[in-house]
Structure formats: structure tokens, C-alpha cells
Amino acid sequence: MGRTPDAAIPPGADPALLTRHLYRAHDEFVTSGRADPTLRPLVLDSWLRSLDGGMDPEHSLAALRLDEDALAEIRAAHPLATGMPVIRRLLIDSAGEAGLVVAVSDAAGQLLWVEGSHSLRTRAEGMHFMPGADWTEASAGTNAPGTALALDRPVQIFGPEHLARPVTPWSCSAAPIHDPDTGAVLGVLDLTGGPEVATMQSLNLVRATVAAVEAELRIERLKLRTPSTFSTGEWTMPSLDVLGGHGAVLHCGATTSRLSLRHSELLLLIALAPDGLTSAELAIGLSEDEHAQVTIRAEVSRLRSVIGPLELASRPYRLRNAVKTDVALVRDHLAAGHLRRAVATYRGPVLPASVAPAVEQLRDSLHMHVRSALLAGDDADALLSFADTGHGRDDFEVWERALHVLPVSSPRYAQVAAHVERLDAEQT
């Protein structure tokens, strides 16, 4: 009965025989607390976490957390909405034909989309496997979406390996979906059905779909960084990316240019000053030391040679072309109340290697703007997406806020609590 950590049904195993064995192990654990030694450690650990979270194996059903309005609002703003066409094309269409169900959750374990076979979805609603339900381990017991979130890795759960009695006839394969820029967990993709779902082929199909979704997110981010054409259709508005990188990336038509740090600083400051900047203002913005204005003029002259068709006027220095920056895009998302989109766009601080005073001021201002919006809200998914990044990992207030708004049933709750405790100890 021994199996690898990933394979719920090992090659050549008899599913019916394995099911009977697991039902006996399940009954023994629920009635006496004794663990069958042949249980996969992944499953036993999840059973213990589920019980610690307060779920009742015999009677618990997943909690319904989101009403229709809240669900619609989260779907509209969630980064994974971009990946749903890919999921439908690669997985849901064929799953529906095969009599299977596909689900997508957010990073807090709430199911946002459940699609596929109509008849199977109707049956699944009986165990609250439906949009708006909380499928964390503490709410629903051991299950592939909740356990994949708890472990941040692909997971298969076969039949009676589920802890909640109503879920034991089902099998599922799931894998986390990560933000392609920050690595933060955005949610989980799950395939649910009968024993055929617990094979390595099914898990590999889920993994491949996740890889395609992450690639689509990366492509869409690039599109967002290069805004759409003007009404003439003859010119594509250039864009400048300065978040999280040591130098800026300029997208101008079909050309992408990576700029030196000094050129990045110059172009960013000029792009954000629609009325232009004088040589003296640029000198002050670039260094606390006194820069000769002739030095600034020489730097600007060299900048002109690397920015392609962009026109850089003088007296004061200003761009004749509109240029959209990812800084402005983050601000736009925050102003519109699209917190998750703002966090997804905010890939890191503004030019983190720069020590130019004006850039440092801009960096601090934008970072505080994003943090303030997060701390003022109660969006656990957005908080975790920020906290899981290099620029949020040591932010005690963000982690503390995430702990405050996370339900105790969240698969991340124990990990977030431990991280808050560690950060608090380091501060004292």
C-alpha cells in the first residue's frame, strides 16, 4: 500500500481495493484516533491539521462565506480572472465532456469559479463544493484545493483520504497558481470527479494548465505595461517600467530597451513632470551633491540617443510624447479601488538601486500608498499577495493585518501567526 507523496493511486493499483482499505483506515481514525501506518504522511498530517482547525469529520460541510454580490466583486478584481479563458480552453471544456468539475479558489481558500459537468456540479453542491464556499482544511477537512494551499504544492486526494465523510466518494487533483512576477500564491486550480482524477496523468494535466495560466498572466502584464494605441491607430503609447528592477525597461512600439540606472532616473523624473524640469531641478533630484548643469545636459544628451523615437524637448526638459509608467498604473488602480490589481502591478519598489533623492521620495511615497490601502482594507487575498513578496516579507504591520482579517479556518492562518510571532520577537 505504500505510495509516493504525489501519486494518490500508484500505477497498477486496484482503485476498488484501495478504496476499501482507505475506508477502514478512515473509520479507525475517526472513531479511535489511531492512524493506519500505510496512510500517506501528507494525508495524515492534513487530517490532524483539519481536526486542530475544529472541523467535524462526520458532520462538517464547507462554510459558505461569499454571497453573490461579494463573489462578483472579488471575481471582477481578481488577477486569476485573466486566466479563466485559458483554463476553460485547456481544462474545463474537456472536463465537462468527461463528466468532471474544475474549480478555482483564491489565496484564502474561497472557491471563486466552479465549472464543468452540469450534473456533477449539481451533485457537488450537496457538499457545498460551489462558488463562495470556504474549502480550507479547517472548514472542509482534507481536500486537494485546501491542502495544496496549506502546503503550497500540487496535491492529489483519493476518495476516503478526504476527512469529511460527505466528501469521501470524490477524488481531486489541485495545484497552486503563483504570481509570475512576485511568486505569491494567487489561488488554486482543482480538478474533481471520480477515481480517474487521482492519477498522475490528471495531476500533470492540472500542472500544465497552471503553467499556461501563469504564462498568460505574464503576457497580460506586458500588455498592461504597453498601453493601447491612440485613436489614429498610427502610434502606440510608450510605457516605462521602473518597479522592482535595477534599471527601467522602455517599451516603444515593437522595441524594448533596458536603460542604465542614471538614464532610468532621468527618464522617470522627466516622464512624471508634465510641465518639465530644468537642469537645476534635475540636478537636485538626482543628487544631494551639487551637480554642474553642464553634466546634466551631457547626461540628457546621451539619454536622447537611447530612447528611440521619443522626443525630448529642452528648456525645460520634457517629453513631447505621452509615456505611461507602471507607477501611474498602480496609482490608477488604487484610485479606482482595485486593490488586487494594484498589488499585482506593484512588483517591487521604484528603482530599488537608486539613491537619487527624488527617486527615493517617489519610492517611499508609492510604497506607503500601497501599504496604507492594504492596512485600511480587509482583503486577505491582497494582503497575502503583498506579504509573500520580498518587499512585504518583513512588514510586521501587513502580516499582523493579514492575521486579523484571515478566518481561523484559513490554511495560511497558522503560518501567518507564526510569522507574526517571529517578526514581533525580532522587534523586541
N, C-alpha and C positions, 0 to 999 in steps of 0.2 A: 504493500500500500504506500510505500514511500514515494514522494514526488518532488520535483524541482520546485523552487519558490514561485515560478511564473506559471507553470502548467497546472491548471485545475484538474484536467483529465489527461493523464500521461498517454503517450501513443500506445495503442494496443490494449488499453484498459477497457473493461466492460462497464459502460455507464450504469447499467441496472444494478450490477453487483456493487459498484462503488456507492451508488445511492443508498442501498440498504445498509451498508457498513456505516456511512456517514449519519444516517438517521439514528442508528443505535448510539453512535458517539454523541450526537446532539442530545438525545434523550437523557443519556447518562450525565452529561454536563449540566443540563438544565435542572434535573431532579436532585443530583447529588453533589454537583460542583467538581466531579472528577473528570480529568481531561484524558482522552484516549491518546496514547503515545504516538499513534500514527497520524494524528492531526497535523496539518502543516503549521509550523510556528507562526506564519503570517495570519492564519485563521484564528488560532488560539489567542494570540496577542490581541487581535481585534475583538474577539468575544469578551476578553477581560476589560478592554477599554470601554466597550459598549455597556457592560454592567456597571463599571465605575461611573459612567455618564448618567446612569439612572434608568436605562430602558428595561422594560419587562419583556423577556423573550416570548412569553405566551400571549400577551395582550397588546403590546405596544404597536401603534401604527405611526408612520411618519407624520410629524406635525405639519399642518397647512399654515404657512407663515404669511403668504402674499395673497391679497385679493386681486381682482382683475386689474384695477387701476394701478396698484403698486407694481404688479407684474409688467404691465405695458410700459410704465415709466422706466423700469430697470432694463427691459429689453431694448428700448429705443436708445438708451445711453451706453449700453454695454459694448465693449470692444469686440466681443465674440459675435455680435450681430453681423459684422463684416464677413465672418467666416461661415455663416449659415448657408449661403448658396453653395459653397464648396462641400460642406457636409451633406447637403441634400443631394448634390450631384454624385458624390463618391460613395455615400453610405446609405442615406435614407431611402432613395428610390429603390435600390436593390433590396434593402431590409424590408420595405413594405411588401414587395413581391414574395419575399421568403417568409413572411409572417413574423417579422421581428420588430422591435421597437428601439429607437435611438433617442437618447436623452442628452441634454447639455445643461450643466449646472454652472453657477458662478463660483467664485473662490470661497464663499461661505457655505457651500453645500446646498444651496437652494436651486431646485430644478427650474430652468427658465424655458426650455423647449423640450417637448416630448412628442415625437412624430414617428411615423411608420405605419405598421399594420393597424387598421381601424379596430378590428375585432380584438387584437391583443391589447391595444391601448384601453379599450373599454374594460377588459378583464383587469388590467394593471391598476386602473383607478380604484378597484376594490381594496388594494393595499396602499392607496394614496401615492402611487407612482404616477405623478401628474404635475403639470406646471404649478409653481407656487409652493410645493412641498419641500420640507427640510429632510434631505437624505444623508445627513451626517450620521456617524456611528451612534452617538448618544440619542438621536431621535429615532433612527430606523434600524439600529443594530448593524452588524457586519453586512456590507454590501459593496459592490465594486466602486461606485462613484464616491461614497463616503470614505472607504478605506484607501482608495487612490489619493484622495485629498490628504488624509491623515499621514500617509507615507510619502507623498509626492513622487509616485512611481506608478507604472502600469500594474493593474491588478485583475485577476480573474477570481470569481467566486462561483462555485458549483453547487447548485441545489441546497442540500442540508448544511452546507458551510455557512449559509445565512443564519444569523442567530434568531431573528424574529420568525416565529412559527408561520405566519401568513406568507412569508417570502420564500420558504424552503422549496416550493415547486419550481422556482425560477433559477436561471443562471445568467451571469453577466460578465462582460469584459469592459474595462474602462482604463483611460489614461489621462493624465493631466495635460492641459494646454498652457503653454508658457508665453509670456510676452517676448517677442523676438528681440526687443531692444534691452529690456531690463532683466529678463529671466524670471520675473514674478509670475506666480500661478494666476491665471485668469479664470480657470474653471476646469471642468472635466467633461470628456466625451465618453459616453457609455452606450454599449450595445447589449440589449436584454432580450431573452427568449428562453428556449429550452436548452437541453444538454449540448446541442451543437455550438452554442455560443461560448462554451468553456474550453474550446480547442485552441491550440496555438495559432491556427490559421485565422480564427476570428480576432484574436488579440493582435496579430500582425496587421490585419486589416484596419483595426482601430488606430494602431500606431501610425500607419501610413496616412490615414486621414488626418490625424493630428499634425503630422509633418506638413501636409498640404495646407492645412488651416494656418499654421504658423508662417509658412511661406507667403500665403495670401495676405496676412496681416502686414508682413514686411513690405510687400508690393504696395499695399494701400497706403502705408505710411509714406512711402516715397512719392506717391501721387499727391498726398496731402501737402508734402513739402514743396511741391511744384504746382502752384495754384493754376486754375483753369485759364483758358485763353480769353483775351478781350473780345468785345463784340465784333471787331473786324475780322477775327479769325486768323490774322496775319502775324500775331506776336504772342508768345507765351510769357506770362509774367514771371520774371526770375524769382528764385527763392534762395534764402540763406539759412543754413542750419548751423547753429552755434551751441546747441545743448549737448553736454556730455562728452564732447570731443576736444582734443587738444588744439585743433585748428578748425576753422569754418569750412563748410562744403557749399560751394556756389553752384546752383543748377540754373543754367541759362539756355533755353531751348533744348537741343539734344546734347549739349555739352555740360559735363560735370567737372568742376575744378576744385582741388584741395588747396587751400591758402595757407601760407605761413602764419604763425601766431600774430606777428605785427600787422600783416595785411588783413587778418581776420578782425583784429581790434579796430583798425581804421575803418574798414567797410561796415562793420556793425554799428559803430558810433555814427557814421555818416548816414547809414540807412535809417536809423531811428531818429534822425533830426531832419524833419521835412523842410525846415527853413534854412538848413545848412549850418556849418561850423567854420569859424575862422581858423587860421593856423594857430593862433594863440589858444583858442578854446580846445583844439585838438591836442596841443602840447600839454595843457593842464590835465586833460582827460587821460592822456597816455602815461604820464609820469609825474611824480611829486617833485622830481628834479626839474630844473629849468632846461627846456629843450629849445635850441635855436630854431626859429621859424624856418630857416633855410633847410634844416634837417627834415622837418615835417614836409616841406614842399618836395624834397627829394623822395621821401617815402611814398607820398601820394602819386608822384610821377611814376614810380615803379609799380604801384598798385594799378594804375591805368593799363599797364601792359599785360596784366594777368586776368582782367575781368571781362575780356571779350567785348561783346557789343554794348555793354553798359556804358552810358555816357556820364562822365564825372565832371561837373562844371566847377569853376573856381570863383572865389570872392563873393560869397563864402563857398566852401566845398559842399557840394550837394549832388545827389543823383537825379538825372533828368528822367530816368525810368523808375516806375514803381517796383519795389522789391519787397516781397513778403518774407518775414523772418519767422522761425519757429517760436521765437519769444512772443511775437504778436499773436501767433496761433494759440499758444497756451492762454494768453490773456483773453482772447476772444472766447475760448471755451469756458473759462471761469466767469466771464461777464454774462454768458448765456446760461450759466448754471449747469453746464455739462462737466461735472467734476471728474467722472471716469475718463472722459476723453482728454481732459486737461492732464490727468495723471499719466495716461498712455503717451501723450505727446511730450511730456516733460521727462526726457530721457536722462537728464542729469543737469548739474549747474551750468550756467553760461560760461563758456571757455574756461574750464577749471584751472588751466595752467597760467592764465593771465594774472598779472599783478598790476595792471593798469587801473588807476583809481576809479575811472568812470565805469569800467567793466566790472570791477569788484562791487560797486554800488548797484549796478544793474543786476548782477548775480544775486546779491543779498536780497534785493527788493523782490525779484521774481520768486526766489525760494520761499521767502516769508509769505508771499501772496498765496502760493500753492498750499503751504502748511496751514495758514490761517483758515483757508476754505475747508481743508480736511478736518481740522480741530473743531470747527464750528458745526460740522455736519455729523451725520450718524450712518454714513455709508461704509459699512465694514469692508466691502469688497474693494473700494477705492483706497481705504486706509491700508489694507494689507498689500495692495499692489505697490503703494509708495514705500511701505515699511520694509518690503522684501528687497529693495534695491540698495546699492552701495551708498546712495545719498540719504537713505532712510533707516538703515540698519541700526544706527546708534542713536536715533532720535527718541529719547525717552518719552516725551510728551505724545508723540504719534503712536508709539506702541501702547502707552497707557490708555489713550483714547480708543484704540482698536480693542483692547481688552474690555473696556467699559461697554462698547456697543455690541461686541460679539455675544451671541447666545452661548450659554454654558454648553449647549449641545454641539457647538461647532467643533469640527475635527482639529481646528487650529487652536482651540482655547487653551489647552494645556501647554502647548509650545509657546504661545504668546505670553501666557502667565509666567512661564519660566524665563523668557527673555526679558520681561519687565523686571522680574526679581533680580536678574543679573545686572541689568543696566542701573537699577536702583542701588545695588551694592557697590558698583563701581563709582557712583557719585558720592558715596558717603565715606 
